[in-house]
Amino acid sequence: MGADAKQLADVVVVGYGTQSKEEFTGSAARVKGDVVKDLPVQSFDQGLAGKATGVSIGQPNGVLNNAPVIRIRGINSISLSSYPLVVVDGIPINTGNVAGSSTVANNPLGDINPADIESIDVLKDAASTSIYGSRAAAGVILITTKSGKAGKPKVTYEGWAGVTRAVRLPKLLNAEQFMMIKNEAVLNAKILTGKENDPTVPSALFFPMYNADGSLVDTDWYKEVYQTGFSQNHSLGVSGGSETTKYYFSTNYSKQKGILKTNEFTRKAVRFNLDHKLTPWLSLTGNANYNNTLNSSPNTGSLEGNAFGIVGSARLAWISAPNVPVYNPDGSYNITTANAIGMGNNQVASNFYNPVPVLNLNKYTSENDHIIGNFVADFHPVKGLNYRISYGVDRLKIENITFQSRVHGPAYGSAVGVGGNATNTSLMLNNTDFTNTLGYQTTLLAKHSIGLLVGYDCQKVASSAWGATRSNVADDFFDEYQGSYGAIVPGGTTINSLGDKALVSVFGRLTYDYDKKYFLTVNFRRDGNSALGTGKKYGNFGGVSGGWSLGEEAFYRNSTLAQVMTGVKLRASWGRIGNANLNNWYGSLTLYNSGLYGSAATWAFSQGGNSDLGWETGKQTNVGADLGLFNDRVQLDMTYYRNNVDDLILNVPQSPSKGIPNNAILQNVGAMYNRGFEVGITASIMERGKFSWRTNLNYTHNKNRVTELYGQGSEIVGTTSATAETSNITRVGYSVGSLYGAKTDGVNPENGQRIFINKEGQKVQYNHAVPSGQSRWTYLDGSAAPAISVSDYQLLGNALPTFYGGFNNTFTYGNFDLGINFTYSGGNYVMNGSKGTWRDQRFWNNTTEVLERWTTPGQVTDIPRVVYGDLLSNGSSFPISENVEKGDYIRLQTASLGYRVPVKLFGPKSGISSVRVYTQVFNAFLLTKYSGTDPDISSNGNNNLTPGVDKNSVPQGRTFTFGVNVGF
């Protein structure tokens, strides 16, 4: 993969080889490594937003190194991962959040130094991806790292430093406003319950505290939880070689601090790539990459499953009372013996933590020791014939360390299991890939070019995990697992485990072109997957694509149209791919767990198997055109695609009388499709003297529909934070994971009560405080009505973007360069569940929007009358349509300004060949009508069943950097 820059511009990296862009007839997109190397991100995938057609990238929160939500041409499965296959220098590697921790994010793609990347190729259609078989159902991202070039050694230094601040945080009530709103809510509750004149019922519960200097206690919890994060990144590369031996060496150190206190990311990396031509017929290539990555984070409440946790930093910053202090006058933490924040003079008790001691005393880390390497030998016995043998390793050791203090927080107390605890877990993922390919390339009669490739691929993945928890710490001095504790408990079966899986494949590819006008590619792969049922383990997949370079035809070149449209290539493809990327490696088997029955060893039925469990299959069709206008100053590529996915693997409910654990078995049932089109425009808009303007605009439209589930009327309900809240539904005729909840119809102007629509379409209003014996739920005429429940829930909107893309611009003037890059997305709705938190009328603080609450008959507002204890009217208790908002946005993703310093200023003896200094801003601004922190946020991460939910998550940060790139 050591092509020079010009060749890289002209080729497309495909499965097990390359093709020229002219010959390639599938659907792919290329992003050069220069695009991502200087971005203030932890992993290269975070920097791909808006850079390629068909590729949707969403950052689910502002936690460092959290895996982004990546979807290539939509969701391609319901229960299996929609994360694409990522291949680095021919090695399939781990993706997603691999921490095994519900607290710390750990994206293994953050172990790759972006400065080492030469190019990123995204394969999108089945004809291109099918040669990777079942691993490629969600698309393929091919990473080619840098390699040496013949010539004098070259040294490069690339570094940047920056600051990151939280943006779009909602404005909270200050202490005076908080007491006013809460006491108004207390008085309203007293009046509405008919106890207005009862002196035993308080009319106010919230009262001020004063500092030693007499000033009002008015705590800004944002300042206690958030910070300005300072970051730095340094990369050093050395490359060079001769005609026979080429090398590339690099090292990287990255230290990044997030917008939350104690949230940090540290990477130490070294890479060595070597190409050696041993003889005219034998070439050797070796790539080795070692990384140590440390992810540190508080419990943010932002990772999947944590949205409702009482320890989540984002939620605590929002709801903590501003009229109470962080510390007591003696300097101790403001906490109670009930393990909650002290409420000062307020006459109410909290069940939430003080966020400051939780941040200061507890620690959560996930550390990677990661080796990615491969060895390749190429034999060229005769002209055109190449035999390649390749062995690759992705060895990832993850160590998760947790310490929770007994002073305050989840491990508070002195009982066994708490009293302070420390948990250490270790996970080893050993992924090996052994590949043999035989390729032959020839040209017959000067016009017939033929390429043949056959190969064998064997991938094995083994996992080994162990861990234990020590609790009841002997002394607060200890904050490590190795300290002194009173008890130790080994981890359960999910922590202490062994596992392995294998994929064995044979594959082939035929390419043909005639006179560089007519092109044909045929791919085939037969996969065997150990996770599937007996007799269903093997599947046949493949694709065919063809192209016609109309612009090379004599009749076209002589036409007047050719003077404007100088290049025309038409292409089409069809392919069939499989998907069996089960999270459960033994999903087809009936399993038993060991256990004890009293003191006797026994086995317990733990999983119902299905020996007929087979592949999900996707049949894809693509039709497109590549056009060059005005001597290729403008290049336009357009593609229409259709992907029908059948035999979806779903957990099908079973009768409880069968005694099957969890009352479900994996089966191949259900179907869905994705249909859409992509348009990409690359243009050199202007080149006049010292000034130039180059631009790229890409647009993707995608429609997702479920066409079949596991029975008539069946549907799949998705929940946010385990089973805390039903938020999504997958139903035939709609997109996967549509938003789901109670429908509302504003606030009754006469009484300030929230109006709901029940399943019969009737309007029902809710009053949290009523006299004893009366109903909180009434029709508009005041008569009692049944309470709104899950049975009244309705589908509230599509949660998947129907269009997305980017608009990227580069301006140059002399030695100056200016980059302006936008991303956009829309056509979807977002459940702003955080709005329910911000308006909750318990002892929680609120945003200033509650100042617009209903107070007077006839007043029109969307915020109900405040009533103390009301957690339902504003959607804090369950999702409501009032909080469903359009997710359309345009974001200025990056804006950069650079200057190339004339090297003559340094003199010929300096050895300096180039210097560029630059400044940039990342996540510069966001244009949207969405009232939450960010419409990209996904509290459920990359979960296909529950997209589009924003609940108590940390917002995005805005980063300003200054950098310098120096070449010697």
Beta strands, then each sheet from edge to edge (+ up, - down):
strand 1: 11-14
strand 2: 17-20
strand 3: 28-32
strand 4: 55-58
strand 5: 69-72
strand 6: 85-88
strand 7: 91-92
strand 8: 117-123
strand 9: 140-145
strand 10: 151-166
strand 11: 229-241
strand 12: 245-257
strand 13: 264-279
strand 14: 282-296
strand 15: 363-379
strand 16: 385-404
strand 17: 421-444
strand 18: 448-473
strand 19: 485-490
strand 20: 497-514
strand 21: 518-529
strand 22: 538-548
strand 23: 565-579
strand 24: 591-597
strand 25: 600-607
strand 26: 616-629
strand 27: 634-646
strand 28: 649-653
strand 29: 664-668
strand 30: 671-688
strand 31: 691-708
strand 32: 715-720
strand 33: 725-731
strand 34: 738-741
strand 35: 743-747
strand 36: 754-757
strand 37: 763-766
strand 38: 777-779
strand 39: 794-797
strand 40: 803-813
strand 41: 816-826
strand 42: 829-832
strand 43: 884-886
strand 44: 889-900
strand 45: 914-928
strand 46: 949-950
strand 47: 957-967
sheet 1: 1+ 2-
sheet 2: 3+ 8- 9+ 6+ 7-
sheet 3: 4+ 5-
sheet 4: 19+ 18- 17+ 16- 15+ 14- 13+ 12- 11+ 10- 47+ 45- 44+ 41- 40+ 31- 30+ 27- 26+ 23- 22+ 21- 20+
sheet 5: 24+ 25-
sheet 6: 28+ 29-
sheet 7: 32+ 33- 34+ 39-
sheet 8: 35+ 36- 37+ 38-
sheet 9: 43+ 42- 46-
end
